[in-house]
Amino acid sequence: MNTSERTFFNTLNSDRSEKADQLHQLFLKLGVDFVSGVPCGVLRHIIKNFDDDEAVLHVIANRESEAVGLAAGAHFGGKTPVVYMQNSGLFAASNDIASLLVPYKIPIFFVVSYRGCEGEDAVQHLTTGRATEALLQSFGLPFVVFGNQNLETLVKSMFEIMRKAELPTFLLLKRGWH
C-alpha cells in the first residue's frame, strides 16, 4: 500500500458514494439522529457522511460493545440510533446484543460490513463470514444481505420491522456495496 492509499483509508477522504449518500438521506428521513460504531473501510463513505452531518451526533467507539451501549443509552434518551461495525465486531458484541438489546426490546438499526462472505478472499475474515448469518438466525434477529434490492424500499421496510418487533435489525453490506 502506498502512502496516498494509507492517507485515503485513514482520513476517510474519498469520492462521494451515491449509495452511501442515499442511505444517509434515508436515515435522516427515518429520524436517525445518533450514530456510533467502529470504523471499517467498507463503510468509509457512510461513516464520512455521518461525520459531516451536524444533525447527527456521531460517536466513534473504541469497541463494538461500547457502540452498542452508547446506542442503547441514546435510545433511552429519545434518540433514534444506528450502529455500524464489521461482522467480526458483531461477534465481539454478541453478548451485548443478546443480553441487553433483545430482552429489553431496544430497536437499533445496525449497518454491518459483511467481510468474509462468499466471493471475498481475505482469509482472516472467512471464518466469521461463514458464521455471520447463522449467528443472527440463532438470535432470531431480522437481517438482510444487501444486493440488488431497491435501497429505499429495503431500508424503510427494515425500519418498520425493527420498530414493530422492537428488535435490533441488521443490514449486511458486502465489499463494493456502494
N, C-alpha and C positions, 0 to 999 in steps of 0.2 A: 504494500500500500504506500503510495507516495504521500508527501506532506499535504498536498491540496486535498486528497481524499480524506485524510485524517481530520483536517480542519472542517471539511464538509460534514462529516459524521458527527464530530464533537460539538459543533456550533449549531447544528440543525439547519444551517443555511442551505437553501436549495431552491430550485424552481418550485413554483406552487404546484399542487396536485389538484386537479379538478374534482376527483372523488373525495379527497380529504376536505376540500372546501365545501362540497355538497354535504358531507357527513357533519361537518361543523355547523353549517346553517340548519340542518335538521335538528341537531341537538339544541340549538338556540330556540327553534320553534317549539320544541318539546319541553322547554323550560329548564334545560340544564344550566346550572349556574355555579357548579363546583366540580372540579376535576382533580384527581390525584392518580399517581402511578409511578412506575419505574420505567425510565426511557428505554426504547428499543428502536433500532434503525429502521425496521419495517414500518414503524408507526411515526416516523420523524415528521411527516407532513402534518398529520393531525395534531401532534404534540406542539409543533410550531404555531398552528392556528390557535390552540388553547393559550399558549404563552403570549400571543399577540393580542388577545381579546380581553379588554378591561372589564367586560361584563361577566366574565367567568373567573372565579377565584381558582387559580391553578397552583397546586402544591405538589412539587416533585417529591416523591418519597424515597427513602433510603432502601426500603424493603417492601415487598408486596403486602405483607401483613400490616405494615404501617399505613399503606394506602387504603386497605380495607377498613381499618379502624378510623381513619380520618373521614372516609366517605360515610361510614355509619354515623359518626358524630354529626357530620354535615346534614345527613338525612333527618336526624332528630332535632336539628336546629332549623328545619324548614327548607333546606336546600334540596335540589334535585341533582344527585351526584352521578358522575361517570368515573370508572376506574379503568386504567389501561396498564397492560403488562404483557410480557411474553408468556406463552403457555408453560414454560418451565417455572415461572413465578406463580402460576396458577397452582401448581403442586405445592410450592412453598407456602401459599396462603390457604390451602385447602381446609385446614383445621379452623381457621378464622371464618371462612365461608360457611362451613358445616356447623360450627358451634355458636356462631353469632348471627350471621345473616339469615340462615334458613330458619332456625327455631323462633327467632324474633321477628320474622317476616319483614325483613328490610330489603325493599326492592332497589337494587343498584344495577345499573347497566354497565357491563364490562366489555371493553374492546381489547381483544387478546390477539397478539400476533401468533399465528399458528406455525411455529417452527417445527421442522422435522416431519411435516405432513408428506403425503405421497408426492413424489417429484422433487423433493428437496434433498440435497446431497451433503449437508453439513452434519457429519456423523455425531457430533456432540448433542444434536437435537433429536436424533432418530428415536431414542427410547421414549422420551416424553411425548414426542409426536405421535407415536403409535398408541399411547395410553390416554391422550387428552380427551377424546370423545367418550371413552369408557369411564373416565373419572366423572365427567359431567353427568353422564347417564346414571352412574351409580348413586349420585346425589339427587337424582330426579330433577335436574335443573334444565330449563329451556336454553337451547343454543342453536345457532345457525352458522354453518360454514359459508361465508360469502363467496359467490361465484359470479354467475351472470344475472342474478336477480336485479330487479329494479331497486336501487338502494333506498329511495324514499319510501316505497311501499313496504319493503322489508323492515326497515328500522321503525317505522310507525307501528307496524303490526307487532314487532317485538316489544315495544314500549307498552302497548295495550295488554299484551300477555303478561309482562312483568308487573304492571300495576294491578291487574286483576288477580293474579296468583300471589302477589306480594312476595316474589322470589327474585333473587339475583338472576340476571339473564345475560347470555354471553354471545357476542358477535366475534367469530373467529375469522381473522384476516390472514390470508396466505401472502407470502412474499410476492410483490408485484401487484397487489390488490388495487393500487391506485393507477 
